[in-house]
Structures are given as structure tokens and as C-alpha cells.
Amino acid sequence: MLMNITPQPLMEPFRFAPKDGEVKGAAFSPTFRFFATLIVGGCTLWFYQLWSRGALGSGVSNGTGWFIAGLLLMAWTWWSIMVSRTRITPSGLHQRWVWDKSMAFDDLAYVRLIRVPGLSWLIAPRLYVRTLAGKFTVFYGATPQLMAEFERIGAELKAFRQM
């Protein structure tokens, strides 16, 4: 008895074409960025007041180093929030963040848009995506154009996977 070992054709990859070839915008709303600035600025001011009064001791002892390390991490995250941009191209999703992240469309298995109705000005809407291998990533978007494309990606992927 002979066995047929001819490979089966691969499944067609998902394709998506954003409007105008590319859609990009801020990942976080101006209000969210304002509150992030307020929090980091307030913590920095608090540290300066404690340090200038001598409440932290001298040098980097008594936890001062940990406080400075925390402020540096907050500052790096704040900067990432300020410059973070999400881009949708024909090849996939991309976001500049603390670490840049991207996801190719041909590997998408699942997409879900997560947002809190009425609070998009404060809580950044996000697109949860998962690959065929189970890897997941979250992309933030704060512009109406990004939200519209996120919804289109979800609808088109759902229709594509049901075929």
C-alpha cells in the first residue's frame, strides 16, 4: 500500500489594505498624556522637595537610589507615551512604544478592539491581536482614523477566518 505524502496547500494568508495605503496616529489621547505629565511631574516635584529639605538623608543611601530609579523608569514611560504612534500599513500593525512592536497581517488569528465607552479620552482604546501560534500583542490608538481601521481589521479578519 502506497501512502500519499504530497504536502497539502498552505492556507491563504490574511491580507488587509488600509485606507490611503497607510493610517497612522497618536497611540494615546492628549488628556491621557496630560495626566501622565501631571503624575510624573508631581512625583519629581515631591522628590525635589524631600531632597531639598534633607528628608532623604545624604548621598544615595536610605532608599534615595530606589526613588531615583523609580523616577527614571516613570520618566522613560512618560516619554514613550508622548512619542508613541501607531501605524497600519499593508504589511501589518506597528507601534512605537517603550519597545517598538509590530504584527504582520498574514499571521493574525484573532483581533479584538477593547475600549471603555465614553472614556476613550482617558483610557486608551486598544487592539488585542493574537497570531496563529498564540503570541499576543496590544496596540493602542487614540484617533478616529485608527479606531475605524481597527474595527475594519476585526470585521475583515472575522469574515476571512470563517471562510
Backbone as JSON Lines, residues from 0, in Angstrom:
{"i":0,"aa":"M","n":[0.84,-1.17,0.0],"ca":[0.0,0.0,0.0],"c":[0.89,1.23,0.0]}
{"i":1,"aa":"L","n":[0.65,2.13,-0.92],"ca":[1.42,3.37,-1.02],"c":[0.72,4.48,-0.26]}
{"i":2,"aa":"M","n":[1.53,5.29,0.42],"ca":[0.96,6.44,1.15],"c":[1.18,7.7,0.33]}
{"i":3,"aa":"N","n":[0.2,8.54,0.34],"ca":[0.3,9.81,-0.35],"c":[0.97,10.82,0.6]}
{"i":4,"aa":"I","n":[2.18,11.23,0.27],"ca":[2.89,12.18,1.13],"c":[3.01,13.55,0.46]}
{"i":5,"aa":"T","n":[2.12,13.79,-0.48],"ca":[2.1,15.09,-1.13],"c":[1.65,16.14,-0.13]}
{"i":6,"aa":"P","n":[2.43,17.23,0.05],"ca":[2.02,18.25,1.02],"c":[0.73,18.95,0.6]}
{"i":7,"aa":"Q","n":[-0.08,19.24,1.58],"ca":[-1.31,19.98,1.34],"c":[-0.98,21.45,1.09]}
{"i":8,"aa":"P","n":[-1.77,22.13,0.26],"ca":[-1.5,23.56,0.03],"c":[-1.7,24.34,1.34]}
{"i":9,"aa":"L","n":[-0.86,25.35,1.52],"ca":[-0.96,26.17,2.72],"c":[-2.19,27.05,2.67]}
{"i":10,"aa":"M","n":[-2.69,27.39,3.85],"ca":[-3.84,28.26,3.94],"c":[-3.46,29.66,3.44]}
{"i":11,"aa":"E","n":[-4.36,30.28,2.72],"ca":[-4.12,31.63,2.21],"c":[-3.96,32.59,3.39]}
{"i":12,"aa":"P","n":[-2.93,33.44,3.37],"ca":[-2.74,34.39,4.48],"c":[-3.75,35.54,4.42]}
{"i":13,"aa":"F","n":[-4.04,36.11,5.58],"ca":[-4.94,37.25,5.68],"c":[-4.25,38.48,5.12]}
{"i":14,"aa":"R","n":[-4.97,39.24,4.32],"ca":[-4.45,40.48,3.75],"c":[-5.38,41.61,4.15]}
{"i":15,"aa":"F","n":[-4.8,42.77,4.39],"ca":[-5.59,43.95,4.75],"c":[-4.99,45.16,4.07]}
{"i":16,"aa":"A","n":[-5.84,46.0,3.5],"ca":[-5.37,47.22,2.84],"c":[-5.96,48.43,3.56]}
{"i":17,"aa":"P","n":[-5.13,49.14,4.32],"ca":[-5.64,50.34,4.99],"c":[-6.01,51.42,3.99]}
{"i":18,"aa":"K","n":[-6.93,52.28,4.39],"ca":[-7.33,53.39,3.52],"c":[-6.12,54.28,3.28]}
{"i":19,"aa":"D","n":[-5.98,54.75,2.07],"ca":[-4.87,55.62,1.67],"c":[-3.51,54.95,1.8]}
{"i":20,"aa":"G","n":[-3.46,53.63,1.87],"ca":[-2.2,52.92,1.92],"c":[-1.55,52.83,3.28]}
{"i":21,"aa":"E","n":[-1.82,53.79,4.14],"ca":[-1.23,53.79,5.48],"c":[-2.06,54.71,6.38]}
{"i":22,"aa":"V","n":[-2.31,54.25,7.58],"ca":[-3.02,55.07,8.57],"c":[-2.12,55.14,9.8]}
{"i":23,"aa":"K","n":[-1.91,56.36,10.29],"ca":[-1.09,56.49,11.49],"c":[-1.66,57.59,12.37]}
{"i":24,"aa":"G","n":[-1.36,57.47,13.65],"ca":[-1.85,58.46,14.59],"c":[-1.29,58.22,15.97]}
{"i":25,"aa":"A","n":[-1.63,59.13,16.87],"ca":[-1.16,59.03,18.25],"c":[-1.76,57.8,18.92]}
{"i":26,"aa":"A","n":[-0.94,57.14,19.73],"ca":[-1.42,55.96,20.44],"c":[-2.23,56.35,21.67]}
{"i":27,"aa":"F","n":[-1.95,57.52,22.24],"ca":[-2.62,57.95,23.46],"c":[-3.22,59.34,23.26]}
{"i":28,"aa":"S","n":[-4.36,59.58,23.89],"ca":[-5.07,60.84,23.74],"c":[-4.33,61.98,24.44]}
{"i":29,"aa":"P","n":[-4.6,63.23,24.04],"ca":[-3.98,64.37,24.72],"c":[-4.3,64.41,26.22]}
{"i":30,"aa":"T","n":[-5.51,64.02,26.6],"ca":[-5.88,64.01,28.01],"c":[-5.05,62.99,28.78]}
{"i":31,"aa":"F","n":[-4.88,61.8,28.21],"ca":[-4.07,60.77,28.86],"c":[-2.63,61.25,29.01]}
{"i":32,"aa":"R","n":[-2.11,61.89,27.96],"ca":[-0.73,62.4,28.01],"c":[-0.61,63.51,29.04]}
{"i":33,"aa":"F","n":[-1.64,64.35,29.18],"ca":[-1.63,65.4,30.19],"c":[-1.57,64.81,31.59]}
{"i":34,"aa":"F","n":[-2.41,63.79,31.86],"ca":[-2.41,63.16,33.19],"c":[-1.08,62.46,33.46]}
{"i":35,"aa":"A","n":[-0.5,61.83,32.46],"ca":[0.81,61.2,32.63],"c":[1.86,62.25,32.99]}
{"i":36,"aa":"T","n":[1.8,63.41,32.33],"ca":[2.73,64.5,32.62],"c":[2.52,65.01,34.04]}
{"i":37,"aa":"L","n":[1.27,65.15,34.44],"ca":[0.94,65.62,35.79],"c":[1.49,64.66,36.85]}
{"i":38,"aa":"I","n":[1.31,63.38,36.64],"ca":[1.76,62.39,37.63],"c":[3.29,62.37,37.72]}
{"i":39,"aa":"V","n":[3.96,62.29,36.59],"ca":[5.44,62.24,36.61],"c":[6.0,63.56,37.13]}
{"i":40,"aa":"G","n":[5.44,64.67,36.7],"ca":[5.89,65.97,37.2],"c":[5.67,66.11,38.7]}
{"i":41,"aa":"G","n":[4.51,65.67,39.18],"ca":[4.22,65.72,40.61],"c":[5.17,64.88,41.43]}
{"i":42,"aa":"C","n":[5.47,63.68,40.96],"ca":[6.42,62.81,41.68],"c":[7.82,63.41,41.69]}
{"i":43,"aa":"T","n":[8.22,64.03,40.58],"ca":[9.53,64.67,40.5],"c":[9.6,65.85,41.46]}
{"i":44,"aa":"L","n":[8.55,66.65,41.51],"ca":[8.49,67.79,42.42],"c":[8.52,67.32,43.88]}
{"i":45,"aa":"W","n":[7.8,66.27,44.17],"ca":[7.78,65.7,45.53],"c":[9.19,65.25,45.92]}
{"i":46,"aa":"F","n":[9.87,64.54,45.01],"ca":[11.23,64.1,45.29],"c":[12.14,65.3,45.56]}
{"i":47,"aa":"Y","n":[12.04,66.32,44.72],"ca":[12.88,67.51,44.89],"c":[12.62,68.18,46.25]}
{"i":48,"aa":"Q","n":[11.37,68.28,46.64],"ca":[11.05,68.88,47.94],"c":[11.63,68.07,49.09]}
{"i":49,"aa":"L","n":[11.5,66.76,49.02],"ca":[12.07,65.91,50.08],"c":[13.58,66.04,50.12]}
{"i":50,"aa":"W","n":[14.21,66.03,48.96],"ca":[15.66,66.11,48.89],"c":[16.16,67.47,49.37]}
{"i":51,"aa":"S","n":[15.49,68.57,48.96],"ca":[15.96,69.91,49.34],"c":[15.8,70.19,50.83]}
{"i":52,"aa":"R","n":[14.87,69.51,51.49],"ca":[14.7,69.67,52.94],"c":[15.6,68.72,53.73]}
{"i":53,"aa":"G","n":[16.3,67.86,53.04],"ca":[17.18,66.91,53.71],"c":[16.46,65.72,54.28]}
{"i":54,"aa":"A","n":[15.21,65.51,53.89],"ca":[14.41,64.41,54.42],"c":[14.85,63.05,53.9]}
{"i":55,"aa":"L","n":[15.68,63.03,52.87],"ca":[16.13,61.77,52.29],"c":[17.52,61.36,52.74]}
{"i":56,"aa":"G","n":[18.1,62.14,53.62],"ca":[19.46,61.84,54.07],"c":[20.47,62.35,53.06]}
{"i":57,"aa":"S","n":[21.7,62.0,53.28],"ca":[22.74,62.46,52.37],"c":[23.18,61.31,51.46]}
{"i":58,"aa":"G","n":[23.56,61.66,50.25],"ca":[24.04,60.66,49.29],"c":[22.9,59.83,48.73]}
{"i":59,"aa":"V","n":[23.23,58.63,48.33],"ca":[22.26,57.74,47.72],"c":[21.86,56.63,48.7]}
{"i":60,"aa":"S","n":[21.89,56.94,49.97],"ca":[21.52,55.95,50.98],"c":[20.04,56.07,51.32]}
{"i":61,"aa":"N","n":[19.6,55.23,52.2],"ca":[18.23,55.26,52.74],"c":[17.15,55.2,51.66]}
{"i":62,"aa":"G","n":[17.39,54.47,50.6],"ca":[16.37,54.31,49.57],"c":[16.31,55.42,48.53]}
{"i":63,"aa":"T","n":[17.17,56.43,48.65],"ca":[17.14,57.52,47.66],"c":[17.43,56.98,46.26]}
{"i":64,"aa":"G","n":[18.35,56.04,46.18],"ca":[18.68,55.44,44.88],"c":[17.48,54.75,44.25]}
{"i":65,"aa":"W","n":[16.67,54.07,45.07],"ca":[15.48,53.41,44.56],"c":[14.45,54.43,44.09]}
{"i":66,"aa":"F","n":[14.35,55.54,44.82],"ca":[13.43,56.61,44.43],"c":[13.86,57.18,43.07]}
{"i":67,"aa":"I","n":[15.15,57.42,42.92],"ca":[15.65,57.96,41.65],"c":[15.43,56.95,40.52]}
{"i":68,"aa":"A","n":[15.68,55.67,40.8],"ca":[15.46,54.64,39.78],"c":[13.99,54.6,39.36]}
{"i":69,"aa":"G","n":[13.1,54.71,40.33],"ca":[11.67,54.73,40.02],"c":[11.29,55.94,39.18]}
{"i":70,"aa":"L","n":[11.87,57.1,39.53],"ca":[11.59,58.31,38.75],"c":[12.11,58.17,37.32]}
{"i":71,"aa":"L","n":[13.27,57.56,37.17],"ca":[13.82,57.35,35.82],"c":[12.93,56.42,34.99]}
{"i":72,"aa":"L","n":[12.41,55.37,35.61],"ca":[11.5,54.47,34.89],"c":[10.2,55.19,34.52]}
{"i":73,"aa":"M","n":[9.7,56.0,35.45],"ca":[8.5,56.77,35.16],"c":[8.76,57.75,34.02]}
{"i":74,"aa":"A","n":[9.91,58.4,34.04],"ca":[10.25,59.36,33.0],"c":[10.37,58.68,31.64]}
{"i":75,"aa":"W","n":[10.97,57.49,31.59],"ca":[11.09,56.76,30.33],"c":[9.72,56.35,29.8]}
{"i":76,"aa":"T","n":[8.85,55.89,30.69],"ca":[7.5,55.52,30.29],"c":[6.73,56.75,29.82]}
{"i":77,"aa":"W","n":[6.88,57.87,30.53],"ca":[6.23,59.11,30.14],"c":[6.68,59.52,28.73]}
{"i":78,"aa":"W","n":[7.98,59.48,28.49],"ca":[8.49,59.85,27.17],"c":[7.92,58.92,26.1]}
{"i":79,"aa":"S","n":[7.84,57.64,26.39],"ca":[7.28,56.68,25.43],"c":[5.82,56.99,25.14]}
{"i":80,"aa":"I","n":[5.06,57.39,26.15],"ca":[3.67,57.77,25.95],"c":[3.58,59.01,25.05]}
{"i":81,"aa":"M","n":[4.46,59.96,25.26],"ca":[4.43,61.21,24.49],"c":[4.72,60.98,23.0]}
{"i":82,"aa":"V","n":[5.64,60.09,22.69],"ca":[6.06,59.9,21.29],"c":[5.43,58.68,20.62]}
{"i":83,"aa":"S","n":[4.64,57.91,21.36],"ca":[4.09,56.67,20.82],"c":[3.11,56.96,19.69]}
{"i":84,"aa":"R","n":[3.35,56.31,18.56],"ca":[2.5,56.43,17.38],"c":[2.18,55.01,16.89]}
{"i":85,"aa":"T","n":[0.96,54.83,16.45],"ca":[0.54,53.56,15.88],"c":[0.37,53.75,14.38]}
{"i":86,"aa":"R","n":[0.85,52.76,13.62],"ca":[0.83,52.83,12.17],"c":[0.25,51.52,11.63]}
{"i":87,"aa":"I","n":[-0.66,51.65,10.68],"ca":[-1.21,50.48,10.0],"c":[-0.8,50.58,8.53]}
{"i":88,"aa":"T","n":[-0.02,49.61,8.08],"ca":[0.45,49.56,6.7],"c":[-0.09,48.28,6.05]}
{"i":89,"aa":"P","n":[0.07,48.11,4.75],"ca":[-0.4,46.86,4.12],"c":[0.3,45.62,4.68]}
{"i":90,"aa":"S","n":[1.47,45.77,5.29],"ca":[2.16,44.61,5.84],"c":[1.72,44.26,7.26]}
{"i":91,"aa":"G","n":[1.2,45.24,8.02],"ca":[0.77,44.91,9.37],"c":[0.63,46.13,10.27]}
{"i":92,"aa":"L","n":[0.6,45.85,11.55],"ca":[0.46,46.87,12.59],"c":[1.82,47.16,13.2]}
{"i":93,"aa":"H","n":[2.07,48.43,13.52],"ca":[3.34,48.83,14.11],"c":[3.06,49.9,15.16]}
{"i":94,"aa":"Q","n":[3.79,49.85,16.26],"ca":[3.66,50.9,17.27],"c":[5.01,51.21,17.88]}
{"i":95,"aa":"R","n":[5.3,52.51,17.96],"ca":[6.49,52.96,18.68],"c":[6.07,53.07,20.14]}
{"i":96,"aa":"W","n":[6.85,52.45,21.01],"ca":[6.49,52.35,22.42],"c":[7.77,52.19,23.22]}
{"i":97,"aa":"V","n":[7.7,51.78,24.47],"ca":[8.9,51.55,25.28],"c":[9.83,50.64,24.47]}
{"i":98,"aa":"W","n":[9.27,49.64,23.86],"ca":[9.96,48.83,22.86],"c":[9.02,48.83,21.66]}
{"i":99,"aa":"D","n":[9.56,48.98,20.47],"ca":[8.71,49.01,19.28],"c":[8.1,47.63,19.09]}
{"i":100,"aa":"K","n":[6.86,47.61,18.65],"ca":[6.2,46.33,18.43],"c":[5.51,46.34,17.08]}
{"i":101,"aa":"S","n":[5.4,45.16,16.5],"ca":[4.74,45.03,15.21],"c":[4.13,43.65,15.09]}
{"i":102,"aa":"M","n":[3.15,43.54,14.2],"ca":[2.48,42.27,13.96],"c":[2.08,42.24,12.48]}
{"i":103,"aa":"A","n":[2.53,41.21,11.79],"ca":[2.21,41.06,10.37],"c":[0.78,40.56,10.2]}
{"i":104,"aa":"F","n":[0.08,41.07,9.19],"ca":[-1.3,40.65,8.95],"c":[-1.4,39.19,8.58]}
{"i":105,"aa":"D","n":[-0.41,38.66,7.85],"ca":[-0.52,37.28,7.39],"c":[-0.45,36.26,8.52]}
{"i":106,"aa":"D","n":[-0.12,36.7,9.72],"ca":[-0.02,35.79,10.85],"c":[-1.16,35.97,11.86]}
{"i":107,"aa":"L","n":[-2.1,36.88,11.58],"ca":[-3.18,37.15,12.53],"c":[-4.18,36.01,12.59]}
{"i":108,"aa":"A","n":[-4.56,35.66,13.82],"ca":[-5.59,34.65,14.03],"c":[-6.81,35.25,14.7]}
{"i":109,"aa":"Y","n":[-6.6,36.28,15.54],"ca":[-7.69,36.83,16.33],"c":[-7.42,38.31,16.6]}
{"i":110,"aa":"V","n":[-8.49,39.09,16.58],"ca":[-8.4,40.53,16.83],"c":[-9.6,40.93,17.68]}
{"i":111,"aa":"R","n":[-9.34,41.77,18.68],"ca":[-10.45,42.29,19.49],"c":[-10.16,43.74,19.86]}
{"i":112,"aa":"L","n":[-11.09,44.61,19.57],"ca":[-10.97,46.01,19.95],"c":[-11.53,46.16,21.35]}
{"i":113,"aa":"I","n":[-10.72,46.71,22.24],"ca":[-11.12,46.88,23.64],"c":[-11.15,48.37,23.96]}
{"i":114,"aa":"R","n":[-12.3,48.84,24.4],"ca":[-12.42,50.23,24.81],"c":[-13.55,50.37,25.82]}
{"i":115,"aa":"V","n":[-13.45,51.42,26.61],"ca":[-14.47,51.71,27.6],"c":[-15.35,52.82,27.02]}
{"i":116,"aa":"P","n":[-16.6,52.51,26.7],"ca":[-17.47,53.52,26.08],"c":[-17.55,54.79,26.93]}
{"i":117,"aa":"G","n":[-17.37,55.91,26.28],"ca":[-17.45,57.19,26.95],"c":[-16.18,57.63,27.66]}
{"i":118,"aa":"L","n":[-15.19,56.74,27.77],"ca":[-13.95,57.08,28.46],"c":[-12.71,56.96,27.57]}
{"i":119,"aa":"S","n":[-12.92,56.98,26.26],"ca":[-11.78,56.88,25.34],"c":[-10.82,58.06,25.48]}
{"i":120,"aa":"W","n":[-11.3,59.17,25.98],"ca":[-10.46,60.35,26.19],"c":[-9.46,60.11,27.33]}
{"i":121,"aa":"L","n":[-9.77,59.15,28.21],"ca":[-8.91,58.88,29.37],"c":[-8.23,57.51,29.26]}
{"i":122,"aa":"I","n":[-9.01,56.5,28.97],"ca":[-8.48,55.13,28.88],"c":[-8.27,54.82,27.4]}
{"i":123,"aa":"A","n":[-7.02,54.66,27.02],"ca":[-6.67,54.47,25.61],"c":[-7.31,53.21,25.04]}
{"i":124,"aa":"P","n":[-8.07,53.35,23.95],"ca":[-8.58,52.16,23.27],"c":[-7.41,51.32,22.76]}
{"i":125,"aa":"R","n":[-7.61,50.03,22.71],"ca":[-6.52,49.14,22.3],"c":[-7.03,48.01,21.43]}
{"i":126,"aa":"L","n":[-6.17,47.54,20.59],"ca":[-6.47,46.41,19.73],"c":[-5.63,45.23,20.21]}
{"i":127,"aa":"Y","n":[-6.32,44.21,20.72],"ca":[-5.66,42.98,21.17],"c":[-5.57,42.06,19.96]}
{"i":128,"aa":"V","n":[-4.37,41.64,19.61],"ca":[-4.19,40.75,18.46],"c":[-3.41,39.51,18.89]}
{"i":129,"aa":"R","n":[-3.76,38.38,18.26],"ca":[-3.09,37.12,18.56],"c":[-2.74,36.44,17.24]}
{"i":130,"aa":"T","n":[-1.56,35.82,17.21],"ca":[-1.11,35.13,15.99],"c":[-1.63,33.71,15.95]}
{"i":131,"aa":"L","n":[-1.38,33.05,14.83],"ca":[-1.76,31.65,14.7],"c":[-1.0,30.77,15.69]}
{"i":132,"aa":"A","n":[0.19,31.21,16.11],"ca":[1.0,30.46,17.07],"c":[0.65,30.81,18.52]}
{"i":133,"aa":"G","n":[-0.26,31.76,18.73],"ca":[-0.68,32.1,20.09],"c":[-0.01,33.31,20.7]}
{"i":134,"aa":"K","n":[0.94,33.91,20.02],"ca":[1.61,35.11,20.53],"c":[0.61,36.27,20.48]}
{"i":135,"aa":"F","n":[0.59,37.09,21.54],"ca":[-0.33,38.21,21.51],"c":[0.4,39.52,21.74]}
{"i":136,"aa":"T","n":[-0.22,40.59,21.25],"ca":[0.32,41.94,21.38],"c":[-0.88,42.88,21.49]}
{"i":137,"aa":"V","n":[-0.65,44.04,22.1],"ca":[-1.68,45.05,22.23],"c":[-1.18,46.34,21.57]}
{"i":138,"aa":"F","n":[-2.02,46.9,20.72],"ca":[-1.71,48.16,20.04],"c":[-2.72,49.21,20.5]}
{"i":139,"aa":"Y","n":[-2.23,50.37,20.88],"ca":[-3.08,51.46,21.34],"c":[-3.35,52.41,20.19]}
{"i":140,"aa":"G","n":[-4.51,53.06,20.23],"ca":[-4.85,54.03,19.2],"c":[-5.82,55.06,19.75]}
{"i":141,"aa":"A","n":[-5.55,56.34,19.47],"ca":[-6.37,57.4,20.05],"c":[-7.04,58.29,19.02]}
{"i":142,"aa":"T","n":[-6.9,57.97,17.74],"ca":[-7.51,58.83,16.72],"c":[-8.71,58.11,16.1]}
{"i":143,"aa":"P","n":[-9.68,58.87,15.61],"ca":[-10.83,58.24,14.95],"c":[-10.43,57.39,13.74]}
{"i":144,"aa":"Q","n":[-9.39,57.82,13.01],"ca":[-8.94,57.04,11.85],"c":[-8.41,55.68,12.28]}
{"i":145,"aa":"L","n":[-7.62,55.64,13.36],"ca":[-7.11,54.36,13.84],"c":[-8.25,53.47,14.34]}
{"i":146,"aa":"M","n":[-9.21,54.06,15.07],"ca":[-10.35,53.28,15.57],"c":[-11.15,52.67,14.41]}
{"i":147,"aa":"A","n":[-11.37,53.45,13.36],"ca":[-12.11,52.94,12.21],"c":[-11.35,51.78,11.55]}
{"i":148,"aa":"E","n":[-10.03,51.91,11.43],"ca":[-9.24,50.83,10.82],"c":[-9.17,49.62,11.74]}
{"i":149,"aa":"F","n":[-9.08,49.83,13.05],"ca":[-9.1,48.71,14.0],"c":[-10.39,47.91,13.83]}
{"i":150,"aa":"E","n":[-11.52,48.62,13.71],"ca":[-12.81,47.94,13.52],"c":[-12.85,47.19,12.2]}
{"i":151,"aa":"R","n":[-12.33,47.81,11.14],"ca":[-12.28,47.15,9.83],"c":[-11.42,45.89,9.88]}
{"i":152,"aa":"I","n":[-10.27,45.97,10.53],"ca":[-9.39,44.8,10.64],"c":[-10.15,43.66,11.33]}
{"i":153,"aa":"G","n":[-10.82,43.98,12.43],"ca":[-11.57,42.96,13.16],"c":[-12.66,42.32,12.32]}
{"i":154,"aa":"A","n":[-13.43,43.14,11.61],"ca":[-14.53,42.62,10.79],"c":[-14.0,41.78,9.62]}
{"i":155,"aa":"E","n":[-12.96,42.28,8.95],"ca":[-12.42,41.55,7.8],"c":[-11.73,40.25,8.22]}
{"i":156,"aa":"L","n":[-11.03,40.27,9.35],"ca":[-10.37,39.04,9.81],"c":[-11.41,38.0,10.21]}
{"i":157,"aa":"K","n":[-12.46,38.43,10.89],"ca":[-13.52,37.5,11.29],"c":[-14.15,36.85,10.06]}
{"i":158,"aa":"A","n":[-14.46,37.65,9.05],"ca":[-15.04,37.11,7.81],"c":[-14.06,36.18,7.11]}
{"i":159,"aa":"F","n":[-12.79,36.54,7.11],"ca":[-11.75,35.73,6.44],"c":[-11.6,34.38,7.14]}
{"i":160,"aa":"R","n":[-11.58,34.35,8.45],"ca":[-11.38,33.1,9.2],"c":[-12.6,32.19,9.14]}
{"i":161,"aa":"Q","n":[-13.79,32.72,8.81],"ca":[-14.99,31.9,8.73],"c":[-15.14,31.26,7.36]}
{"i":162,"aa":"M","n":[-14.29,31.65,6.42],"ca":[-14.4,31.08,5.07],"c":[-13.93,29.65,5.04]}
